[in-house]
Amino acid sequence: MRKTKTPSRPSSSDGGRTRQKQRTRRLLVETAVKLLAAGGQPSVTEVADAAEVSRRTAYRYFPTREKLHAEAALNGLRPVMEAAMAAIPVTVDDDSDFEARVTALVDNMQRLTVENESLLRTMIHQTVLQTPTGESERGTRRLEWIELAIGALRPKLGAAGYSRLVCALALSTGIEALLVLRDICGLTPEGSVKVSQWIARTLVKQSLSEHTGGRRRRQTR
């Protein structure tokens, strides 16, 4: 009788390597932020040397200076996002709070995108030419910011409704949305920001409306 092999479980060392990679990537980005803030335009090599990370490792994470600079620019927005969200109180029963939060989120996110449009276009070009690996190559920070703005809606909308809203907001923000609004629709940077804000508010309103309508139908049965 043949023995069935037991599927192997991920070892703790796998998790340790993943965390180490995350720390290394974070260190490179934070070092780039400091060098850029000091008025420099550091290369990947210069950032690696300043961070005391091997150059070969640094180039695995960031094959070009443009990609590293774009990541650094986006990383610098985190305090701005957190401050913008903290300035707007969250009352779960007041739907207008969430519309205000996504408006502030999109305003900050898209204005930074406009300011770094050239870098982000380069990053998009480099990313789409890569062979897909099945893992997210970029954009995870965008999801974090969206959840920072509307995370309190998760219990209200349910897992499926909340996930759909996060995905829809991710589609209507960032450099991809800007490319459509600027290149295809011919809008100005300011006009692009305004349309993205309108889309975000509309998505939140629709999600909340569907939730309220569904709850009312259940109550009348």
Backbone as a ProteinNet text record, in pm:
[ID]
protein_1_A
[PRIMARY]
MRKTKTPSRPSSSDGGRTRQKQRTRRLLVETAVKLLAAGGQPSVTEVADAAEVSRRTAYRYFPTREKLHAEAALNGLRPVMEAAMAAIPVTVDDDSDFEARVTALVDNMQRLTVENESLLRTMIHQTVLQTPTGESERGTRRLEWIELAIGALRPKLGAAGYSRLVCALALSTGIEALLVLRDICGLTPEGSVKVSQWIARTLVKQSLSEHTGGRRRRQTR
[TERTIARY]
84.9	0	88.4	62.1	147.7	110.2	209.6	187.2	157.2	61.4	27.5	114.4	175.3	260	176.1	214.7	147	198.8	107.1	153.3	239.8	348.7	438.6	383.2	401.9	356.9	469.4	431.5	535.4	613.6	742.9	825.8	830.5	866.5	877	986.2	1083.5	1191.4	1140.2	1033.6	974.2	916.3	843.8	787.3	895.6	1005	1115.5	1179.7	1193.6	1252.9	1162.1	1030.5	936.1	945.1	950.1	959.3	1090.9	1197.9	1327.6	1325.3	1261.1	1248.8	1169.8	1063.3	982.1	1062.7	1143.8	1227	1331	1389.4	1491.3	1430.2	1316.9	1249.2	1213.3	1159.4	1121.2	1241.9	1354.4	1476.7	1524.5	1519.3	1561.3	1471.4	1341.2	1247.9	1267.3	1279.7	1296.8	1428	1531.3	1659.5	1647.8	1576.7	1554.4	1476.1	1377.5	1298.2	1388.5	1478.7	1569.4	1662.3	1715.4	1807.2	1735.3	1611.3	1533	1495.5	1461.3	1424.9	1543.1	1663.9	1784.9	1821.8	1740.6	1763.9	1839.1	1866.8	1939.7	1848.3	1909.6	1839.9	1915.8	1909.9	1996.8	1967.5	2073.7	2060.8	2031.4	1996.9	1973.3	2101.2	2214.8	2343.9	2369.9	2342.6	2365.1	2273.7	2150.9	2057	2101.4	2144.1	2191.8	2310.2	2405	2523.2	2484.4	2393.6	2351.7	2274.7	2200.6	2122.6	2204.6	2326.7	2414.4	2350.2	2292.2	2234	2314.8	2334.4	2413.8	2346.8	2428.4	2374.2	2292.4	2338.3	2265.6	2125.3	2115.9	1985.1	1896.3	1952.4	1874.7	1816.7	1896	1848	1743.2	1740.5	1633.8	1499.1	1498.8	1375	1339.9	1441.9	1420.2	1519.2	1480.6	1572.2	1607.9	1528.6	1558	1542.7	1610	1598.7	1456.6	1391.4	1256.7	1158.2	1171.5	1080.2	1103.7	1228.2	1260.4	1209.7	1229	1184.2	1031.4	961.9	815.7	767.8	831.1	795.6	821.7	933.7	968.8	867.8	826.5	729.1	596.1	553	427.3	436.3	551.2	570	557.9	601.9	596.6	456.1	358.1	220.4	150.8	206.6	137.9	97.9	190.4	149.1	38.3	41.3	-62.5	-197.8	-198.7	-322.2	-376.6	-289.3	-332.3	-388.1	-323.3	-370.9	-506.1	-521.8	-648.3	-762.4	-737.7	-841.5	-872.5	-769.2	-788.6	-870.3	-863.9	-935.4	-1085.7	-1127.9	-1270.2	-1321.5	-1410.5	-1461.1	-1542	-1546.8	-1622.2	-1742.7	-1860.3	-1984.2	-2049	-2050.3	-2095	-2235.1	-2321	-2458.3	-2472.9	-2364.7	-2369.8	-2294	-2370.2	-2309.4	-2224.6	-2259.4	-2185.1	-2039.8	-2012.9	-1875.1	-1786.5	-1838.5	-1758.6	-1740.2	-1839.4	-1822.8	-1714.3	-1711.9	-1609.3	-1471.6	-1465.6	-1336.3	-1279.3	-1362.4	-1309.5	-1276	-1349.3	-1317.4	-1178.2	-1150.3	-1018.6	-910	-940.9	-845.7	-806.5	-907.3	-881.8	-811.2	-849.5	-785.8	-635.6	-597.4	-454.6	-384.3	-449.1	-386.5	-365	-467.9	-458.1	-370.6	-366.6	-277.3	-131.1	-101.5	34.2	65.6	-35.4	-17.5	14.4	-56.7	-30.8	110.8	152.5	285.2	396.6	368.7	470	430	354.9	300.3	408.6	516.1	622	684.4	715.5	773.7	678.3	551.2	453.7	425.7	429.4	414.1	529.2	648.3	764.4	748.8	701.1	682.8	578.2	469.6	366.5	426	503.8	566.2	652.7	731.5	820.7	743.3	636.6	561.1	484.4	417.8	334.5	418.3	545.6	632.7	687.1	667.7	716.1	620.1	674.1	590.3	515	381.1	303.6	349	359.9	402.7	288.5	171.9	60.1	58.7	162.2	169.5	159.1	107.5	93.8	230.9	255.1	382.2	381.3	262.5	250.3	106.2	79	-59.3	-111	-35	-85.5	-101.6	-17.1	-30.1	-163.7	-207.9	-337.3	-450.3	-445.1	-548.3	-544.7	-426	-413.3	-479.1	-456.5	-513.7	-665.2	-715.6	-860.8	-924.1	-861.2	-915.9	-904.1	-803.2	-790.2	-910	-959.4	-1071.4	-1206.3	-1226.1	-1360.4	-1364.9	-1258.7	-1253.8	-1371.7	-1426.7	-1539.6	-1666.9	-1666.5	-1784.2	-1792.3	-1683.9	-1681.5	-1798.3	-1824	-1936.4	-2071.6	-2081.6	-2208.3	-2240.3	-2139.3	-2160.5	-2148.3	-2085.1	-2058.4	-1930.8	-1875.1	-1745.6	-1747.3	-1850.5	-1855.9	-1874.8	-1968.4	-1994.7	-1877.2	-1812.2	-1696	-1580.7	-1553.7	-1445.7	-1470.3	-1594.9	-1628.6	-1603.6	-1639.3	-1619.8	-1471.8	-1391.1	-1246	-1187.3	-1226.7	-1174.9	-1217	-1341.3	-1391	-1318.7	-1294.5	-1221.6	-1076.9	-1018.2	-880.7	-873.9	-980	-984.3	-999.7	-1062.4	-1092.6	-989.7	-880.3	-776.9	-639.6	-536.7	-401.4	-367.2	-250.7	-200	-284.4	-343.4	-423.9	-544.6	-613.5	-728.9	-685.4	-571.3	-521.1	-489.8	-433.1	-401.5	-527.2	-633.7	-758.7	-815.7	-821.8	-882.7	-800.8	-668.2	-581.3	-564.1	-528.4	-491.7	-612.7	-715.3	-831.1	-939.9	-967.5	-1074.1	-1025.2	-893	-837.6	-858.1	-875.1	-898.4	-768.6	-782.1	-668.5	-638.5	-521.3	-493.4	-600.1	-641.5	-744.2	-876.9	-911.8	-1035.5	-1032.2	-916.7	-901.9	-924.3	-869.9	-887.6	-1035.6	-1104.8	-1245.7	-1330.9	-1302.1	-1379.4	-1353.6	-1229.3	-1197.9	-1270	-1278.8	-1351.9	-1500.2	-1557.6	-1698.2	-1723.4	-1636.2	-1650.9	-1648.8	-1553.3	-1539	-1663.8	-1715.2	-1835.8	-1955.3	-1964.9	-2075.7	-2070.6	-1951.4	-1936.5	-1977.5	-1937.6	-1974.9	-2125.9	-2184.5	-2329.5	-2404.8	-2361.8	-2429.5	-2418.6	-2301.4	-2282.7	-2371.1	-2377.5	-2460.5	-2608.8	-2645.3	-2784.2	-2828.1	-2744.9	-2776.9	-2790.9	-2704	-2711.2	-2842.3	-2878.4	-3001.6	-3124.6	-3124.7	-3237.1	-3254.8	-3142.8	-3149.7	-3201.5	-3160	-3204.7	-3354.9	-3404.9	-3546	-3629.7	-3582.5	-3656.5	-3664.6	-3557.9	-3559.4	-3655.8	-3667.7	-3752.9	-3902.1	-3932.4	-4074.8	-4125.9	-4036.8	-4081.4	-4153.6
-119.4	0	124.4	212.4	329.7	433.7	494.9	599.3	731.9	802.8	934.6	1039.8	1119.2	1224.4	1335.6	1378	1490.1	1620.4	1707.9	1836.1	1910.7	1960.8	2032.5	2170.2	2213	2344.2	2445.3	2570.6	2672.6	2679.1	2677.8	2683.5	2824	2834.8	2966	3048	2976.6	3048.5	3121.6	3065.6	3133	3267.8	3265.8	3390.3	3488.4	3436.3	3522.9	3588.6	3513.2	3568.9	3677.1	3651.9	3750.1	3880	3868.6	3989.7	4061.9	3984.6	4046.9	4124	4066.5	4135.1	4264.8	4259	4378.1	4486.3	4445.1	4541.8	4603.8	4521	4571.9	4671.5	4636.8	4726.5	4857.5	4846.5	4966.2	5054.1	4990.8	5065.3	5141.9	5077.5	5144.3	5264.1	5245.4	5354.3	5469.2	5438.6	5543.3	5618.7	5546.9	5612.8	5705	5659.4	5742.7	5868.7	5855.2	5969.6	6074.5	6030	6122.5	6193.8	6119.9	6178.6	6277.2	6243.4	6333.8	6460.5	6443.6	6558.2	6652.9	6598	6679.6	6749.7	6730.5	6799.2	6718.3	6591.9	6507.8	6438.3	6376.9	6293.4	6161.8	6083.9	5967.4	5854.9	5789.6	5670	5552.4	5438.3	5318	5280.2	5294.5	5263.5	5351.9	5481.9	5575	5544.7	5509.1	5474.3	5345.7	5247.9	5120.8	5144.4	5226.8	5254.5	5327.1	5424.3	5499.6	5411.5	5315.1	5225	5106.1	5093.7	4980.6	4848	4850.9	4731.4	4702.4	4577	4545.4	4601.6	4646.3	4705.8	4604.3	4482	4378.3	4360.3	4358.9	4345.3	4463.7	4584.3	4705.1	4702.2	4657.2	4654.5	4546.3	4444.9	4345.2	4407.8	4495.2	4562.3	4677.9	4753.1	4873.6	4875.7	4820.9	4813.1	4948.3	5051.9	5184.6	5290.2	5401.8	5513.1	5568.6	5572.1	5627.4	5549.6	5417.7	5336.1	5360.8	5372	5398.8	5536.6	5637.5	5772.2	5778	5705.2	5704.2	5642.6	5533.3	5469.3	5563.3	5633.2	5727.1	5840.9	5889.6	5998.4	5954.8	5835.4	5784	5759.3	5711.2	5683.7	5812.3	5922.9	6049.5	6101.6	6042.6	6088.8	6028.4	5922.7	5854.4	5949.5	6034	6125.3	6221	6262.3	6352	6280.7	6156.8	6078.4	6056.7	6018.7	5991	6116.7	6231.2	6356.9	6396.2	6376.3	6410	6324.8	6196.5	6108	6137.8	6170.9	6200.2	6327.6	6417.9	6545.4	6529.3	6414	6391.5	6281.8	6314.5	6214.4	6108.1	5989.5	5879.6	5847.9	5868	5827.7	5726.1	5602.5	5494.6	5519.1	5586.3	5609.6	5734.1	5808.7	5929.8	5903.7	5877	5840	5952.5	6077.4	6190.3	6191.5	6132.7	6125.6	6050.4	5940.8	5858.7	5926.7	6001.8	6077.8	6183.4	6246	6346.7	6283.9	6163.3	6096.7	6055.4	6001.3	5961.4	6084.6	6192.9	6316.7	6365.5	6364.8	6407	6310.7	6181.8	6080.2	6102.1	6113.8	6128.5	6259.9	6365.4	6494.9	6484.9	6427.6	6414	6316.2	6202.8	6099.7	6146.9	6207.2	6245	6367.8	6457.4	6573.2	6528.1	6430.1	6377.2	6305	6234.4	6165.5	6265	6378.1	6481.8	6537.2	6562	6618.2	6523.6	6394.1	6293.8	6217.1	6283.1	6216.3	6154.3	6226.3	6175.2	6048.5	6050.8	5933	5814.7	5841.1	5732.4	5674.7	5760.2	5708.4	5613.5	5650.2	5564.4	5432.1	5437.9	5316.5	5225.7	5285.5	5208	5138.6	5212.8	5157.2	5036.6	5048.8	4940.1	4820.4	4847.8	4740.1	4657.4	4723	4648.1	4565.8	4599.3	4521.2	4396.2	4387.7	4271.8	4154.8	4033.4	3914.2	3902	3890.5	3880.8	3762.1	3784.2	3677.9	3625.6	3689.8	3650.2	3724.9	3801	3880.7	4028.2	4108.3	4251.1	4315.3	4382.2	4449.1	4591.1	4647.4	4785.1	4807.5	4923.7	4959.9	4917.5	4837.6	4791.7	4908.2	5009.8	5126.8	5196.2	5196.7	5256.5	5188	5056.1	4981.9	5014.5	5030.6	5066.6	5200.8	5297.6	5431.1	5428.9	5351.3	5341	5282	5177.8	5115.9	5207.9	5292.6	5391.4	5486	5515.9	5608.6	5544.2	5420.1	5361.1	5231.9	5200.1	5073.3	5050	5157.1	5142.9	5097.4	5098.3	5053.5	4901.5	4832.4	4687.8	4615.1	4638.4	4568.5	4607	4729.6	4779.2	4721.3	4711.6	4664.5	4513.4	4447.9	4305.9	4283.1	4165	4136.7	4159.2	4107.5	4117.3	4261.7	4331.6	4469.6	4560.7	4537.5	4619.8	4595.1	4468.2	4434.2	4494.7	4489.7	4547.9	4698	4766.4	4910.9	4946.5	4871.6	4896.9	4882	4775	4751.8	4863	4907.1	5012	5144.4	5176	5298.3	5290.3	5170.9	5153.6	5177.2	5137.6	5155.6	5302.3	5381.7	5521.1	5618.9	5569.1	5655.5	5611.5	5688	5651.8	5694.4	5652.9	5695	5640	5520.2	5462.3	5550	5595.4	5683.5	5814.9	5866.5	5992.1	5978.8	5865.4	5843.1	5847.9	5784.9	5785.2	5926.4	5994.9	6127.2	6231.9	6217.3	6314.6	6280.9	6154.7	6117.8	6091.5	6028.7	5992.4	6099.8	6149.5	6249.5	6392	6411.5	6543.6	6644.7	6597.9	6689.7	6751.9	6865.1	6927.3	6849.4	6869.5	6802.6	6832.1	6958.7	6994.9	6927.1	6925.3	6859.1	6710.1	6648.8	6505.7	6475.5	6559	6540	6550.6	6650.1	6670.5	6551.2	6497.5	6382	6259.7	6238.6	6125.5	6138.1	6259.6	6281.4	6249.2	6292.7	6265.4	6115	6046.1	5900.5	5834.7	5874.2	5813.1	5836.2	5959.7	5988.5	5909.4	5898.5	5824.8	5676.9	5620.4	5479.3	5454.3	5543.3	5528.7	5542	5643.5	5663.2	5540.2	5485.4	5369.8	5248.2	5226.5	5111.5	5123.4	5242.6	5263.7	5255	5303.8	5296.5	5152.3	5069.9	4928.7	4858.1	4894.6	4833.6	4870.5	4998.4	5043.7	4982.8	4977.3	4918.7	4771.5	4698.9	4556.5	4532.6	4616.9	4601.9	4628.7	4729.3	4760	4647.3	4587	4475.7	4358.3	4332	4220.4	4247.6	4373.3	4408.2	4401	4420.5	4419.1	4280.6	4183.9	4047.9	3983.3
0	0	0	-95.3	-108.6	-4.6	51	150.1	80.1	135.5	81.8	147.5	66.1	120.1	181	297.3	362.8	305.4	260.5	203.8	304	256	346.3	376.4	500.5	542	525.3	499.4	489	619.1	609.4	729.7	784	912.9	975	907.8	846.6	779.4	656.9	591.3	475.3	517	630.4	680.9	720.1	773.7	812.6	692.7	582.4	461.2	401.2	406.9	354.6	432.9	565.6	648.3	624.6	602.4	575.7	444	343.6	214.5	229.5	308.9	331.2	402.1	501.2	574.1	481.4	395.7	303	205.5	150.9	56.8	125.2	248.3	322.2	351	386.2	415.5	292.5	177	53.3	21.4	36.5	7.4	106	233.9	334.8	315.1	273.7	246.9	126.6	24.3	-94.1	-58.3	29.7	73.6	138.2	224.4	293.9	195.2	100.3	3	-89.1	-126.4	-210.3	-133	-5.5	78.3	97	88.6	103	-26.9	-130	-256.5	-360.2	-330.9	-425.6	-524.6	-623.8	-721.1	-726.6	-616.9	-602.1	-701.1	-742.4	-825	-732.6	-791	-711.4	-637	-703.5	-641.2	-520.4	-533.8	-423	-305.2	-333.6	-226.5	-157.7	-236.1	-178.3	-86.4	-130.3	-48.9	79.6	69.8	187.8	285.8	233.7	318.8	367.2	316	348.4	307.7	186.8	125.6	0	-31.6	-149.5	-274.6	-367.8	-489.9	-570.1	-572	-645.7	-587.2	-454.7	-389.3	-422.1	-415.3	-442.6	-583.7	-680	-819.4	-841.4	-756.6	-767.2	-732	-633	-592.8	-686	-724.3	-804.5	-920.9	-1034.9	-1149.3	-1210.7	-1181.1	-1234.4	-1126.4	-1146.6	-1052.8	-1051.5	-1169.5	-1178.2	-1091.7	-1093	-1012.9	-863.9	-824.4	-684.2	-642.3	-726.8	-695.1	-684	-770.4	-765	-634.7	-593.7	-467.1	-350.7	-356.2	-249.7	-242.9	-358	-361.3	-302.5	-336.3	-283.6	-133.7	-90.2	52	134.1	76.1	147.3	168.3	99.6	114.1	235.8	293.5	403.6	516.8	570	677.3	634.8	507.6	456.2	457.4	411.9	409	549.3	640.7	777.4	842.7	817.7	875.4	816	684.5	618.3	671.4	693	744.2	890.9	968.8	1110.7	1130.9	1033.6	1045.3	1022.8	969.2	941	1033.2	1126.7	1219.9	1146.8	1205.8	1145.7	1232.7	1178.3	1244.1	1152.7	1196.2	1108	1053.4	1130.5	1086.3	1000	981.5	899.7	769.1	663	535.7	476.8	508.1	451.8	499.5	615.1	664.3	565.3	512.4	422.3	286.7	243.8	120.5	138.2	255.1	283	291.7	346.6	361.7	226.4	138.1	7.4	-77.3	-56.1	-128.1	-88.1	43.2	92.1	46.2	48.8	4.9	-141.3	-227.2	-370.7	-400.3	-330.9	-352.7	-328.8	-214.9	-182.8	-276.4	-301.1	-383.9	-526.8	-586	-726.8	-748.3	-651.5	-666.3	-660.4	-576.5	-572.9	-704.6	-756.8	-884.6	-995.6	-997.2	-1097.1	-1081.5	-956.6	-930.9	-975.4	-969.5	-1005.7	-1131.4	-1219	-1337.4	-1424.7	-1447.6	-1534.5	-1477.2	-1347.8	-1282.8	-1287.9	-1260	-1254.3	-1393.3	-1495.7	-1632.5	-1666.4	-1623.8	-1648.3	-1574.9	-1449.7	-1371.3	-1435.2	-1485.2	-1554.5	-1676.2	-1753.3	-1873.6	-1839.3	-1734.9	-1696.1	-1641.4	-1567.7	-1504.6	-1606.6	-1700.8	-1795.6	-1891.5	-1905.6	-1993.3	-1924.3	-1791.7	-1718.5	-1735.9	-1729	-1732.9	-1601.7	-1604.8	-1481.1	-1396.2	-1266.1	-1174.6	-1089.5	-1100.4	-1015.5	-884	-857.1	-735.7	-772.7	-677.6	-702.9	-715.1	-829.5	-852	-798.2	-783	-736.7	-695.6	-636.9	-607.3	-471.5	-395.6	-266.5	-169.5	-182.6	-95.2	-120.8	-243.9	-278.4	-202.4	-195.7	-123.4	25.3	80.4	221.6	248.8	159.9	178.6	166	72.5	55.6	181	234.4	354.6	474.9	474.3	580.8	579.5	460.6	447.1	475.6	432.9	441.2	521.4	593.2	667	758.3	816.5	909.1	838.9	705	630.6	615.2	647.1	624.8	691.9	823.7	886.9	826.5	780.3	727.2	589.7	504.5	367.5	353	449.1	435.4	356.5	365.5	303	152.3	85.1	-61.1	-106.6	-44.2	-83.2	-55	57.4	93.1	-3.8	-35.1	-127.1	-265	-310.4	-440.9	-442	-332.5	-324.5	-324.3	-249.7	-246.5	-386	-456.4	-592	-687.1	-675.4	-764.1	-738.5	-612	-579.3	-627.6	-619.8	-668.9	-819.6	-889.5	-1034.1	-1073.7	-987.1	-1020.7	-966.7	-911.4	-856.7	-908.3	-872.6	-911.4	-1053.1	-1097.6	-1227.2	-1342	-1324.7	-1432.7	-1463.3	-1358.1	-1378.1	-1441.7	-1397.7	-1452.8	-1601.4	-1641.7	-1783	-1869	-1823.1	-1899.5	-1907.8	-1794.7	-1790.4	-1865.8	-1863.6	-1930.8	-2078.8	-2107.8	-2244.5	-2334.3	-2278.4	-2359.6	-2354.3	-2233.6	-2218.3	-2240.2	-2236.4	-2262.3	-2151.7	-2026.7	-1915.3	-1866	-1799.8	-1733.5	-1606.5	-1545.9	-1418.1	-1313.3	-1302.2	-1203.9	-1235.4	-1363	-1402.5	-1373.6	-1391.9	-1364.5	-1217.4	-1131.4	-986.8	-951.4	-1006.4	-975.6	-1019.2	-1138.1	-1186.1	-1097.8	-1058.9	-971.3	-837.2	-786.3	-661	-679	-790.9	-817.6	-829.2	-898.6	-912	-774.7	-690.9	-558.3	-473.9	-473.7	-395.2	-448.2	-579.9	-640.8	-603.9	-604.6	-568.2	-423.4	-334	-193.3	-176	-242.2	-233.3	-283.2	-396.5	-455.1	-364.6	-309.3	-219.5	-96.5	-38.8	79.7	45.3	-73.9	-117.4	-135.9	-197	-215.5	-81.5	11.9	145.5	213.5	208.4	272.7	206.9	72.5	1.2	31.4	38.1	70.2	210.6	303.8	442.7	452.9	381.4	385.1	327.2	217.4	156.7	251.3	322.6	418.8	531.8	574.5	687.2	651.6	522.8	480.4	446.9	445.4	411.4	529.4
[MASK]
+++++++++++++++++++++++++++++++++++++++++++++++++++++++++++++++++++++++++++++++++++++++++++++++++++++++++++++++++++++++++++++++++++++++++++++++++++++++++++++++++++++++++++++++++++++++++++++++++++++++++++++++++++++++++++++

